[in-house]
Amino acid sequence: MPAPSSAPAPIYDQLVDEQGDVLADVRSAAQETERTAEDVLDFARPAPGEHVR
């Protein structure tokens, strides 16, 4: 199987110009979701409004 090419991808570049960089948007949304999940699932910290004993 040949290695991925690092040559320019004019079709991709044209789509990014027309539609925006969907892959970057998805990556950003996934990272934000991951941060939110980490905050929600962090059992070491008390929940907002919960008193530490």
C-alpha atoms as a printed R data frame, in Angstrom:
   type eleno elety resid chain resno       x      y      z
1  ATOM     1    CA   MET     A     1   0.000  0.000  0.000
2  ATOM     2    CA   PRO     A     2   1.571  3.343 -0.968
3  ATOM     3    CA   ALA     A     3   2.245  6.019  1.618
4  ATOM     4    CA   PRO     A     4  -0.169  8.961  1.766
5  ATOM     5    CA   SER     A     5   0.775 11.721 -0.618
6  ATOM     6    CA   SER     A     6   1.738 15.150  0.694
7  ATOM     7    CA   ALA     A     7   0.932 16.714 -2.685
8  ATOM     8    CA   PRO     A     8  -1.557 19.598 -2.743
9  ATOM     9    CA   ALA     A     9  -5.210 18.611 -2.922
10 ATOM    10    CA   PRO     A    10  -6.887 21.260 -5.094
11 ATOM    11    CA   ILE     A    11 -10.307 19.624 -4.803
12 ATOM    12    CA   TYR     A    12 -10.105 19.659 -1.008
13 ATOM    13    CA   ASP     A    13  -8.837 23.251 -1.018
14 ATOM    14    CA   GLN     A    14 -11.757 24.301 -3.232
15 ATOM    15    CA   LEU     A    15 -14.264 22.568 -0.928
16 ATOM    16    CA   VAL     A    16 -12.732 24.296  2.111
17 ATOM    17    CA   ASP     A    17 -13.057 27.633  0.319
18 ATOM    18    CA   GLU     A    18 -16.712 26.932 -0.522
19 ATOM    19    CA   GLN     A    19 -17.945 25.082  2.568
20 ATOM    20    CA   GLY     A    20 -15.466 25.938  5.308
21 ATOM    21    CA   ASP     A    21 -13.048 23.549  6.977
22 ATOM    22    CA   VAL     A    22 -15.516 20.945  8.226
23 ATOM    23    CA   LEU     A    23 -12.779 18.660  9.551
24 ATOM    24    CA   ALA     A    24 -11.344 21.455 11.710
25 ATOM    25    CA   ASP     A    25 -14.851 22.312 12.963
26 ATOM    26    CA   VAL     A    26 -15.530 18.679 13.876
27 ATOM    27    CA   ARG     A    27 -12.141 18.359 15.577
28 ATOM    28    CA   SER     A    28 -12.851 21.483 17.636
29 ATOM    29    CA   ALA     A    29 -16.325 20.264 18.624
30 ATOM    30    CA   ALA     A    30 -14.902 16.874 19.642
31 ATOM    31    CA   GLN     A    31 -12.239 18.516 21.808
32 ATOM    32    CA   GLU     A    32 -14.851 20.717 23.510
33 ATOM    33    CA   THR     A    33 -17.067 17.678 24.115
34 ATOM    34    CA   GLU     A    34 -14.116 15.817 25.592
35 ATOM    35    CA   ARG     A    35 -13.332 18.721 27.957
36 ATOM    36    CA   THR     A    36 -16.964 18.898 29.041
37 ATOM    37    CA   ALA     A    37 -17.124 15.137 29.629
38 ATOM    38    CA   GLU     A    38 -13.920 15.267 31.682
39 ATOM    39    CA   ASP     A    39 -15.401 18.023 33.853
40 ATOM    40    CA   VAL     A    40 -18.707 16.202 34.307
41 ATOM    41    CA   LEU     A    41 -17.092 12.844 35.032
42 ATOM    42    CA   ASP     A    42 -14.404 14.166 37.410
43 ATOM    43    CA   PHE     A    43 -15.475 12.423 40.619
44 ATOM    44    CA   ALA     A    44 -12.489 13.821 42.563
45 ATOM    45    CA   ARG     A    45 -14.024 17.312 42.667
46 ATOM    46    CA   PRO     A    46 -17.207 18.128 44.517
47 ATOM    47    CA   ALA     A    47 -20.206 18.974 42.360
48 ATOM    48    CA   PRO     A    48 -21.182 22.651 42.135
49 ATOM    49    CA   GLY     A    49 -23.069 23.565 45.311
50 ATOM    50    CA   GLU     A    50 -21.852 20.443 47.133
51 ATOM    51    CA   HIS     A    51 -20.039 21.010 50.413
52 ATOM    52    CA   VAL     A    52 -16.716 19.332 51.071
53 ATOM    53    CA   ARG     A    53 -16.641 17.462 54.394
